[in-house]
Amino acid sequence: MSRGTYSYRTKEGREKLNFAKKLKKKQDEKKYQQNQNKQRNNESEVSSKKTKSKKGEPSKAQKMAKARIAAKKAGTYKAPKSVKQLAKDRLKIKKKKK
């Protein structure tokens, strides 16, 4: 005489339980993929917005980058001075004034 059903111990019971778990995993994976696709779409929209201004023109940074690349190709590009170099130049100017 059994006290309760032990269907989970039988082969059929285990298969039923596993089927439910597998189904839940598939549903979770599907939701995960949908969320990933949404994020990718949002990222691509955001990145395209950053390169354009409100008027639909390239942003200021994009324009400056194009000018810098063109100057490098032409050979007229001068790299900006570093903070140390700017400080040294200021000190030279101060010493000349004295």
Secondary structure as GFF3:
##gff-version 3
##sequence-region A 1 98
A	DSSP	three_ten_helix	7	9	.	.	.	ID=ss1
A	DSSP	alpha_helix	11	50	.	.	.	ID=ss2
A	DSSP	alpha_helix	60	74	.	.	.	ID=ss3
A	DSSP	alpha_helix	83	97	.	.	.	ID=ss4
###
